[in-house]
Amino acid sequence: MLGIITLIVALSAQIALLVYQMITKNHQQKVKNIMRLTTFGLFTLLLSVNVYWWGFRWTGLFILLLVLALISIISLIRKRQTVREFKPAKAILICINICILLTFSILPGIIFPQFNPIEVTGEYDVQTASVTLTDEDRTESYSEESEKRKITIQFWYPNLKDNDEKLPLIIFSHGSFGYRGSNLSTFLELASNGYVVCSIDHSYHAFFAKHMDKTMTIVDVNFFNDAVSITNNEYEAEYTYNLLHEWLDLRKADMSFVLNEITNNESGKIPDNIYSIIDNERIGLTGHSLGGATAASLGRELDIVDAVIVIDGTMIGEGIDFKENKEVLDLNAYPVPLLNLYNEDHYTDAMSQGTKYNNISASTNAVEAYDVVIRKSGHLNFTDLPMFSPALASLLGTGDVDNRYCIETMNQLVLDFFNYTLKQQGELNIKTEY
C-alpha cells in the first residue's frame, strides 16, 4: 500500500508540474528545482524516522531523488539568465521520462511491500551462520565442467549461555525453485524455542543459491521448465513418475550428505559453536513441496531420523514402482511420527483418493500420523513469500486465507509437533482443520 501511495503521489506531482508549465507557458525551472529539493529532503526525513525502511525496496528511489536534487542544486547555483523558449512537446517528453524513472524506482516497494515480521514465541535470541559444503563423491549433473556438487546450508540457532546444553536438529528442504530462506519465520520460531535449524539450498533446484565463495548458482532452465510442465500435467504419467524420482534421488543425496556432515563434522566446516550443541539423538526433517517429499523419503530410510513434517508436498518416495500405468505404493509401516500439512485443494484431492494417494497411504500405515488442512490456503501460503511479496505469491499460487494467519498457524503446528516428538513436551492436540 505504501508503494502504491508513493507512486500515485510522485506521478501526480509530476503531472501537476506539467500542467502548471503548460498554463504559464514557462519551464518553471526554479519551481521544479525547489520541488525536487523538497521531495528529496522529505523522503530522507521519512527514511530517518522509519516510515520508509532503508533497504533494497527504496534504494533506487533514493538514488533517483538524490541525482535530481544535485542537478537542481547545480541549476540554482548557476542562476542561468538566458530565458529558453518553452516547448510543450519537450516538456511533455521530460515529464514522461521522469514518470517512467519514478515508476521503475518505486516498483520494488510495490512488489515487495514493507511488513511487520512474524513475532517469535521463544525465549532465545537467534543467531545465523552459513556454510558451503562440497560433496567429493558426486559430480555435478547440472554442469558440463565435471565439478563436484556444491551445496550451501544456513543455520539458525539459539544463543545459549551454557554450551553444554544439547538441542534437537531440524533440517529443511525448500520446494522447486525455492531457496534456503523460503520459510525464515519458521526457522526463527524453532530456533527461538531451542532448536538448531539447518536449511539447504539445493543447487540448480533453488531459484538462486549464494555460496560462501561469492559465486551464485541459478536454477537450471530445464529443471524449471519440467517442473512447470509437470504442474500443468503436460507429461505422461510414467515419464512424470521417473522424472520426479530422479529429482527426489538428487535431493535425498543432498540431505543425507548434509546430515552426515552436521552430525560427524568430518570436514571440520560446521562451526564448533553449532556442532557442539546438536543432539544427534533428536533429529527432525521437514520441507515444503518437493522438499517435504525429500524429508519424508529419508524419514522412511534413515534410522537417525525421529520425526518428519511434510509441508504441502506429495510424498513421492512412497511410490516404489510404476506398473500398468499407475504407481505401486509402499505399504510397509511408516516408521516415525509424521505430520502432513495441506492446502485446501490438495487436501480435498488427497481425501478423494484415500489410500490410493501417497500421503494418505503413508499416514494410514504410519506408527503415528496427522493430516491437517488450513482452509482457504494455497500452495505458496506455506512459505513466507505472501508476506514478502503478496503480488508475486498470488501469481504463483495462494488461497484466500489471511497470509499472516496461515504462516502463524503453520509455525505453531510445526513447533508443537517437534516439541511433542523430539522433546517429549506435553500432549499433542492437533485438529484436522484450521
N, C-alpha and C positions, 0 to 999 in steps of 0.2 A: 504493500500500500504506500509506504514512504517513497519508493522508487517511482511509482506512477504519479504521485502528487508532485514530486520533484520534476519529472518530465513535463507535466502539464504547466507548472509554474514557469519553468525555463522556456518552453516554446511560446507560452502566452506573452512573456516579457519581450521575446524577440519579435513576435508579430505586432505587439503594441508599439514597439520602437519603429518598425517598418511603416506602420500606419501613420505615426507622427511625422516621419520623414516625408511620406507621400503628401500629407496635408500641407506641411510647411514648405515642401519642395526644397529641402535642405538636408545635408548629410547629418546634421546634428552631432558632429564629432565630439564636442565637449560633453553633451548629454550621454552619448554612447560610452565615453571614457569613464565618466563618473558612475554610470550604471555597472560597468564591468568591475571597477574597483570596489564598489559597494557589494556586489554579488560575491566577489572573492572573499572580502572581509567577513561577510555574513556566513558564508559556507565554512570558513576557517573557524569562526566562533562556534558554530553548531557542531563541528567536529570536536572542538576542545571540551564541550560540555556533554559529549556523547549522545547527542540527538542523532547524528550520523556516526557510525562506528568506523574507525580508521581500519582500512584493510583493502583487499582486492576489489570489493564492491564499489568503492568510491575513489580509488587511486586515479583512474582515468579522468574522472570529472575534476578532481583536484588539479591535476596537471593541466588540463584544458583551461580551467579558470585562471590558473597561475600564468600561463602563457598570454592569455588575453589581457590580464591585469598588467603584465610587464609591457606589452605593446601599448596599452593605454598610458602608462607612466611615461614612456618614451615620447608618445604623442603630446602629452601635456607639457613636458619639459621643453620640447622643441617650439611649442606655441606657433605653429605654422600660420603664416599671414595670408598665403595665397588661398583665395576662395575658389574651390573647384566647382565646376558645373555639376548640378545634381542630375543624375541619370537614373530614372526609375527602374529600368531593366537591370542595371548594375546593382542597385540597392536590393532588389528582389533576389538576385542571384546570391549576393552576400548573405542575405537572411536565410535562404535555403541551405547554403553551405554550413552556416553556423548551427542551424537546426539539426542537420544531419550529424554533425560532430557531437552536439549535445545528446542526441538520441543514442548514439553508439557509446558514449562515455557513461550514460546513466543506465544503459541496458543491464549491466551486471547487477545493479541494485534492484532491478525488477525481476530478473531471472532468479537471483539468489537473495531474497529479502532478509532483512535482519530478523532474528527471532530469539526469544529467551531460551537458553539451553534447558534441557530436561534436568531437573534437580536430582541429585543422588540422595539416597536414603542412608548410606553407611557412614560410619564414624571416621574412616581412614582418609587421609589425604592421598591422592593418587599421583603416581609418577609414571613416566613412559620412557621406553628405550627401544631402538630399532637395531636389527642385526641382519646382515646379508649372509646367507649360507650358500655353499656350493656343493652339490651332490656329485662327487667324483665318480660315482658308479653309473651315472646316467648321462648320455649325450643328449643335448637339447634337440628334440624332434622338430621344433618350430624354426630352427635356424639352419642355414646351409654352411655354417662355418665350423661345424664339428666341435662346438664349445660344450662345456659341461653345464648341466642345468643349474641355474642360479635362482634362488628363492629368498625374498626378503620378508622378514617377520617383524611384528611390532608387539611389544609387551605393554600392558597396563597393570600396575601392581601397587599394593599399599605401601606407604611409608611407615615401616614398622620401627618401633623403639627397641624391640627385642628381636634381633635377627635369628635367635634360636627357635622362634615360632615357625611352624611348618603350615603351609596353606595349600588348599586344593588348586589344581591346574585345570584351566579351561582352554581348549584350543578351538578356534573358529575358522571356518572356511566360507568365503564370500560366494555369491551367486555368479552366474555367467556375466562376464564383463562388469562385475562389481569391482571393489578394491578393498584393501585391508581395513579402511576406516569406515566402511559402509554402515556399521552398527556401533558407532562410537559411544552413543548413550548407554547401550547395553554393557559395553566393556567397562565404562566408568562406574556404572551401578554395581557390577560384580566386584570390581577391584575395591571400591569404597566399602564393600561388605566383607572383605577378607579373602579375595581370590586373586590368583595370578592368571591373567588372561593373555593369550597369545593369538594374534590374528595373522593369517597367512595371505600374502599376495601370490596367487598362482600365476607365474609369469606367462604371458601371452593369452591367458584367460581373463586376467584383470584388465579393466579398461586402460589402466596405466599402473606400472609398478616402479616406484622410485627407489633405486638401490643406494647403498651407503657409499659407493664409489662415484656418486653423482650422475651415473648413467640412468636411463629410463627405458623400460620395456613397454611398448604399446600393444594393445590387443591385436591378435592375429586376425587379419581380414577374413580368411577362410573360416576360421572358428566363428567369428561374428556372424558371417552370412549363414553358416549352417545352423547356428543357434536360432536365428530369426526364422529360417525356413522350417525348422522343427516346431517352433512355436505356432507357426501358421499351418502346420500339418501338410507340408508340401512334399514330404518324402514317404516312401513306402514303409510299412511298419517294421519289417526286418532290417532295412537299412538304418532306420532311426534307432532301433534297438542296439545294433552294432556300434553306431557312432557314439551313442550315449555311454555305452560301456567302455569305449576307448577313452573318452574324456574322464570317466569315473576312475579308470585304472591310473591315469596320469595324476589325478588329484589325490588318490589314495596313496600313491607312491610319495607325493609331496608331503602329505600329512604324516605318514609313517616316518619319513626321513626327519621331519621337524620334531616329531615326538621323541624319536631316538636321540636327536641332538640335545634336546632340552633335558631329558631325563639322565643322560650319560655325560653330556658335555665333553665328548672326546676331542672335539676340535678346539675347545677352550674359548669359543666365541660367545657363549652365553655369559653375560655379566655375572660375576660372583655373587653380587647382592641379590640377584634374581634366582640364580641356580640354588643358592643356599637355603632359600625359604620355601622351595617347592616340595610338596609331599607326593612322592611317586606312587603312593598307595591310594591316592584320591584324585582320579583324573576323569574329567568330563569332556565330551566332544559335542560340538554344535556347528550349525552353519545355516545359511539361507539358500533356498532353492537347490541348485546343483551342489552347493556346499553342504547343505543338510543331507543330501544323498551320500556324499562322501563320508560325513561323520557317522551316518547310520551303518554304512557298509563296514567301516572299520570297527564299529561297536560290536558287530557280529563276529569279527575275525580276531581281534586282539584281546587277550586276557587282561591286559593292563588297563583297559577302559572300564569305567564303573557306571557311567550313565550317559545317555545321548538325548539331545533335543534336535528335532528336525523342524526348522522354521520354514514353513510353507514350501516344502520340496517333495518331489516324488522319490520314494526310496528305490532308486534304480537297481541297486545291488541285490534286491530281493528277487530279481529276475535272474535265474541261473541257466536258462536255455531258451531257445526260440524254436518251437516246433508247430507245424500245421498252422502257420500264420498267427501264432499267439505266444505270449510269454509263458514259461514254466516257472512258477514261483517256489521259493524255498519255504517248505512247511515245517522245518525244524524250529524249535523254540528260539525266539529272540532272547539272547542270554542276559541282557542288562535292562534296567528300568529305561523306558522310552517315553518321551513326550513329543507328540505331533501337534504342531500349530498350523492352522489352515486359514486361508482367506475364505470368504463366503462361497464363491463359485467352486473353489477347489473342494471344500467340504461337501457341498451338495453333490458334486460329481463322485467323490470318494464314497459317500454313503449309498449312492445309487448303484454302485458296482459291488459294494460289500467286500467280501473276502477275495473277490477276483482282482481287487485293486491292491497294489504292492503294500501301501502303508497300512491299510485295514487288515490285510493278511498278517503282516508283522505284528500289529497290535494284538490281534486275536491270539497269536501264538507266543506272545511275549511273557516273560516272568512277571512283568508289571508294566502297564502301558496306559497312556491317557491320550485321547483325541479331543482337541479343543479348537473351537472356531471363534473368531472375533467377527461378529456380524457387521455387514456393510464394508468389510475391509477388502482391499485388493492386494495383489502380489507385492507391490513396492511399499505398501504401508508397513511392512515388517522390516524396513530399513529406515535410516534417518533421512533419506532423500526427500520425503514430503515436507520435513521441517526445513531442510536446507534449500530446497528448490521445489515448491509446490507445483509450479507450471511444468517443469521437466518431469517430475514424478507422475503427474496426471497424464502426460503424453505417453509415458512408458507403462502405466497401469496401476491406478489406485482406485479405491472404492469411495463411497460416500461417508465413511466413518470419519470422525474427527481425528486428525492426524496425531495430535498430542495424546488423546485418549488411547489410541491404538498402541503407540510405542510405549507409553507408560504401563499399560496393561500387559503387553508382551514382556517388558523388562521385569515386572513383578512376578509373572509366571515363571520366567527363566530363573530368577533368583530363588523363588520358593522351591522349585523343583530341585535345583542343585543343593540348596540348604538341606532339603529332606534326604536326598540320595548320597551326597558327599560329606555332609556334616552331621547327618542324623539329628537334625534340629526339628523337633515337634512333629505334628501330623501334617499331611498334605491335603489341603481342602481345595481341590481344583474342580471348577464347574465345567460342564461341556460347552456352554455358550457364554460369551461376554459381549 
